[in-house]
Every structure is written in structure tokens, then in C-alpha cells.
Amino acid sequence: MEKILFLTTANPSGSLTKQALEALNLSVSLNNALPESELVVGITGPDAAKSAESIGGCGASRFIAVEGEEFTQPRYSTDAAAFEALARAAEASIVIAPATSRFNRALSGVAARLDGRTDTHVTNVEVADEKVRIQRWLYRQRIAVTGTRNQRPWFLLIEPGVGSPFQSQPSNVEIEKIQVDLPDECLKTTVSGEEKKSAAQDTIRPDAALLLVAGAGWTRKQADGEFHAQEAERLIRGFLDATGASLGSSKSLVDLGGEGQPVLPFLTHMNQIGQTGSTPRHKKGLATCCHGEEPHTVGWRFIKERRAINSDTNCGWAHGKADVVYVADAFKVLNELNKRLAE
Ligand SMILES: Cc1cc2nc3c(=O)[nH]c(=O)nc-3n(C[C@H](O)[C@H](O)[C@H](O)COP(=O)(O)OP(=O)(O)OC[C@H]3O[C@@H](n4cnc5c(N)ncnc54)[C@H](O)[C@@H]3O)c2cc1C
């Protein structure tokens, strides 16, 4: 019988993030799909009780928690100690956690302590032929793999944005507090402060319905023989403000910034989509002034509806990489779009 442990860290407010609720939803579905199984919820943080109540109706047989100020900081030593204690207390055979920076950093260490195995970048967990099977991506999201493991405990880090979040059904729950004795060495590292996000990161909005990608064409000489980088910035920012879209970029455009050329100053490598960039998940994507090269478009794996604006009829997008290609001047199109959005 599988014992599934859903692990999460609680916010200081006691709420759970959307990403945590997505991983919980997968844990609940797996528990329901197995003929014999048990679901346990494990929480760390300052006020685990509040978080547990918010998901009280998830069908878990136990709610276990490691509470205390020491476990609020995102620190490997205390996180690993707390996750290990919860996994042991639950006698978990499968541990499911959201792929946050905290779990990504600490969970494989916990698996090693328990002689388990970890799979990262997991996009689905299901039961087929009476076996638990996961889906994950390899080689920068180019190959989708379905697989299973005999080794237990099995630790799964669930990618964000691949499933729907568990709909909260608050109810009173009884919490078992798990005691963790921390040696002094575990508290050597402290979080001394937080840095504000850069302006570029402010344009990265993972929950937006639309991704706008800006390519190097925005900073190239245009039909009049001139550069129009400032106009490009005004149009792109105007579009983002009006739509709440997330901003991605091609490698060429962000590289230009590093080379000191006239560029769009709000773009950094954080915005880069592609083989050596990120693979965001949005319902729709609109690529502007970028050519549609394979290493770039590989980052569009999870964009459901793809459109592109390019002045070149022979661009990469027109070779089957986009659902719709507008052969047009992106400056003109965005200008008109922004006007209509303002109306
Ligand atoms: C190993 C490797 C890994 C890579 N990884 C990545 C990656 O992760 N991400 C990534 O982005 N790239 C990556 N690249 C680079 C990638 O192959 C492309 O070179 C890059 O994405 C091209 O950027 P671009 O399309 O913005 O620019 P360009 O190729 O210069 O294209 C600019 C486009 O703008 C169009 N244009 C110009 N003006 C207008 C206008 N007014 N209206 C409409 N269209 C206009 C032009 O027609 C042209 O098609 C990688 C390359 C390699 C070799």
C-alpha cells in the first residue's frame, strides 16, 4: 500500500501558494486512483494549523507539522531536517512536493538520508497497469518521458503551472506536531534580508494568460534606415501595462544588452525563453520581431496558442511553428493594438 505524503511550507500568513495547491491536487488524485493508499499532509512553518485547516477537506488521514520560527527561514539545514522528520513520521513511500526553490534545494538530500530516489520536473502522476507512473521532461523539455520506480521512498517535485490547484475546502483538523531537535550547526546560516525584484523580473508574470516575446528585430534598423529602440520600449511597455501580459525575450535581444548596444533596458537574461532560457506556461503567446529559430521556439513547448508578427514571410514561425503568423511591421501592429486596448 502506498503512503503518500504531500509536503508543503506554509506562508507566514498561513496561506498556501497556488503552486502548493497544484501539487496537493495531484496528491489527492493519486490517492483516489490507487485501490489502497493513504494520504498524509506534512507542513512546516510558523503556523501550520491555519494552513492545514484551509485544505482540511482534501481527504488526508493525518496532518503532521513541524512548527517553529527556526523553520520559517528558507535554509537548507532546517528545511532538510523538517522534511526528513515529516517523511519518517508519515512512513511515506511517495513524497510529493511543489518544485519551489526550497524543495528543489533540500528534497534530494532528504531522499539520500532515507535511501530513496528523487524525480524533478515532474509534470504528471497517474496510475496505469496498477503502477504509479510519472511524466517528466528531459533534455531541456525536448523529450517527454513516462516512467515508474520500484525504489521507495520516492520523492517527486512537481513543476508549477501544469495542473489545476486544489480547491480549498476548509475544515477543522487535528494536527500532530512532530518534534525536531536541531543541533547548533543547523542554525549557522541566517537569512539577513531580501532583495527587491529587478524591474526586469517585474515583467515576468507566470500566471498571466498571455506571453509577449520581444525579439532582436525591435532594435534593428527599420525601413527608414534608423533605429527606434525608444519607440520599441514605449510600445512593449504600453502593451504589457494594458494587458498584464508576461514579457519574454529571445537570446539575441538580451545578449545585445550585455554587449552595450542600444537595447531595451528592462530586458535581462531572466526574460530569455528557449533552450538555454526558460520554458514558461501560458495559454497564449505572441512573438514579435523574432525569427522563430528552433533553440528559441523550444521554450514555447507549453504555450497553447502561438502567434507571431514578423515582416519576413519566410521567418521560422511560418514554417509550422506558429498557429497564426501576421506578416506585418510589429511597430505598426503594436501601435494599433495599444490604441484599441486604451479605448
Ligand atoms: C546552442 C544554442 C542555444 C540557444 N538558445 C537560445 C535560447 O534559449 N533562446 C533564444 O532566444 N535563442 C537561443 N539561441 C539563439 C537562437 O538560435 C536565435 O539566434 C535567436 O533566438 C534569434 O533571436 P531573434 O529571433 O530575436 O533575432 P533575429 O534572428 O535577428 O530575428 C529578428 C527578426 O525580427 C524581424 N523584424 C525586424 N524588424 C521587424 C518589424 N518591424 N516587424 C516585424 N518583424 C521584424 C526580422 O524579420 C527577423 O526575423 C540559441 C542558439 C544556440 C546555437
PDBQT file of the ligand as one rigid body, heavy atoms in Angstrom, charges set to zero:
ROOT
HETATM    1  C1  LIG A 401      23.019  26.191 -28.581  1.00  0.00    +0.000 C 
HETATM    2  C2  LIG A 401      22.117  27.382 -28.797  1.00  0.00    +0.000 A 
HETATM    3  C3  LIG A 401      21.182  27.672 -27.828  1.00  0.00    +0.000 A 
HETATM    4  C4  LIG A 401      20.337  28.769 -27.986  1.00  0.00    +0.000 A 
HETATM    5  N1  LIG A 401      19.410  29.031 -27.028  1.00  0.00    +0.000 NA
HETATM    6  C5  LIG A 401      18.538  30.042 -27.226  1.00  0.00    +0.000 A 
HETATM    7  C6  LIG A 401      17.516  30.326 -26.280  1.00  0.00    +0.000 A 
HETATM    8  O1  LIG A 401      17.404  29.677 -25.237  1.00  0.00    +0.000 OA
HETATM    9  N2  LIG A 401      16.681  31.354 -26.540  1.00  0.00    +0.000 N 
HETATM   10  C7  LIG A 401      16.798  32.127 -27.679  1.00  0.00    +0.000 A 
HETATM   11  O2  LIG A 401      16.007  33.053 -27.849  1.00  0.00    +0.000 OA
HETATM   12  N3  LIG A 401      17.733  31.892 -28.561  1.00  0.00    +0.000 NA
HETATM   13  C8  LIG A 401      18.618  30.870 -28.382  1.00  0.00    +0.000 A 
HETATM   14  N4  LIG A 401      19.601  30.656 -29.298  1.00  0.00    +0.000 N 
HETATM   15  C9  LIG A 401      19.748  31.631 -30.394  1.00  0.00    +0.000 C 
HETATM   16  C10 LIG A 401      18.691  31.405 -31.457  1.00  0.00    +0.000 C 
HETATM   17  O3  LIG A 401      19.096  30.371 -32.306  1.00  0.00    +0.000 OA
HETATM   18  C11 LIG A 401      18.437  32.650 -32.264  1.00  0.00    +0.000 C 
HETATM   19  O4  LIG A 401      19.667  33.109 -32.767  1.00  0.00    +0.000 OA
HETATM   20  C12 LIG A 401      17.818  33.779 -31.531  1.00  0.00    +0.000 C 
HETATM   21  O5  LIG A 401      16.719  33.365 -30.782  1.00  0.00    +0.000 OA
HETATM   22  C13 LIG A 401      17.372  34.750 -32.606  1.00  0.00    +0.000 C 
HETATM   23  O6  LIG A 401      16.825  35.884 -31.983  1.00  0.00    +0.000 OA
HETATM   24  P1  LIG A 401      15.784  36.781 -32.713  1.00  0.00    +0.000 P 
HETATM   25  O7  LIG A 401      14.812  35.932 -33.446  1.00  0.00    +0.000 OA
HETATM   26  O8  LIG A 401      15.259  37.750 -31.694  1.00  0.00    +0.000 OA
HETATM   27  O9  LIG A 401      16.660  37.683 -33.719  1.00  0.00    +0.000 OA
HETATM   28  P2  LIG A 401      16.910  37.606 -35.260  1.00  0.00    +0.000 P 
HETATM   29  O10 LIG A 401      17.246  36.244 -35.718  1.00  0.00    +0.000 OA
HETATM   30  O11 LIG A 401      17.872  38.718 -35.544  1.00  0.00    +0.000 OA
HETATM   31  O12 LIG A 401      15.493  37.983 -35.900  1.00  0.00    +0.000 OA
HETATM   32  C14 LIG A 401      14.934  39.251 -35.869  1.00  0.00    +0.000 C 
HETATM   33  C15 LIG A 401      13.614  39.153 -36.631  1.00  0.00    +0.000 C 
HETATM   34  O13 LIG A 401      12.925  40.383 -36.499  1.00  0.00    +0.000 OA
HETATM   35  C16 LIG A 401      12.198  40.585 -37.685  1.00  0.00    +0.000 C 
HETATM   36  N5  LIG A 401      11.859  42.020 -37.747  1.00  0.00    +0.000 N 
HETATM   37  C17 LIG A 401      12.705  43.081 -37.821  1.00  0.00    +0.000 A 
HETATM   38  N6  LIG A 401      12.003  44.250 -37.812  1.00  0.00    +0.000 NA
HETATM   39  C18 LIG A 401      10.695  43.890 -37.759  1.00  0.00    +0.000 A 
HETATM   40  C19 LIG A 401       9.496  44.654 -37.718  1.00  0.00    +0.000 A 
HETATM   41  N7  LIG A 401       9.477  45.989 -37.759  1.00  0.00    +0.000 N 
HETATM   42  N8  LIG A 401       8.319  43.977 -37.643  1.00  0.00    +0.000 NA
HETATM   43  C20 LIG A 401       8.308  42.606 -37.607  1.00  0.00    +0.000 A 
HETATM   44  N9  LIG A 401       9.413  41.856 -37.639  1.00  0.00    +0.000 NA
HETATM   45  C21 LIG A 401      10.598  42.485 -37.701  1.00  0.00    +0.000 A 
HETATM   46  C22 LIG A 401      13.125  40.106 -38.786  1.00  0.00    +0.000 C 
HETATM   47  O14 LIG A 401      12.381  39.750 -39.946  1.00  0.00    +0.000 OA
HETATM   48  C23 LIG A 401      13.766  38.889 -38.121  1.00  0.00    +0.000 C 
HETATM   49  O15 LIG A 401      13.062  37.711 -38.456  1.00  0.00    +0.000 OA
HETATM   50  C24 LIG A 401      20.466  29.582 -29.152  1.00  0.00    +0.000 A 
HETATM   51  C25 LIG A 401      21.394  29.271 -30.127  1.00  0.00    +0.000 A 
HETATM   52  C26 LIG A 401      22.226  28.188 -29.954  1.00  0.00    +0.000 A 
HETATM   53  C27 LIG A 401      23.211  27.883 -31.047  1.00  0.00    +0.000 C 
ENDROOT
TORSDOF 0
